Amino acid sequence: MDINLIKKLVKLVDESGVTDLEIEQEGIRIKIAKKIRTVQGFDAAQLMPPSIPVSYKDSVSQSAGEENLSVKVEKETDVHEIRSPIVGTFYRAPAPDADSYVQVGDSISVGSVLCIVEAMKLMNEIESDVSGKIIKILVDNGKPVEYNQPLFLIKLS
């Protein structure tokens, strides 16, 4: 396998939201993986930028490469956004037949488990880094989520 290809793959994994990449070519298998530590607040290893209080009033445009994304932001400072620290599948409950971890209107504290994001058969519990009340769940159960995608809006207490 070409060493330049391996270097390109390592760079691709490093710069993207992908956590693991496995490739096999001509009987040679290579696995490239980032180590992600899950910690309260998800600031571990600088994986996630600090949260920005958001809500839905004033429109702001952001440029992402060549795409234009429209994001609505309210100037309230008492609304906190919980974002996904990894790419995966969003689950509101620990099992299909179990109750959801949280519902809209629930009061939560720091460290409360809000959901699970499954990545490569690993179930990552997402915990709250603030205390408050759930005002909106932004993702449907069983749907894929991207790195840094907003999952919950929390009204700070």
Secondary structure, 3 states (H helix, E strand, C coil): CCHHHHHHHHHHHHHCCCCEEEEEECCEEEEEECCCCCCHHHCHHHCCCCCCCCCCCEEEEEEECCEEEEEEECCCCCEEEEECCCCEEEECCCCCCCCCCCCCCCEECCCCEEEEEEECCEEEEEECCCCEEEEEECCCCCCEECCCCEEEEEEEC
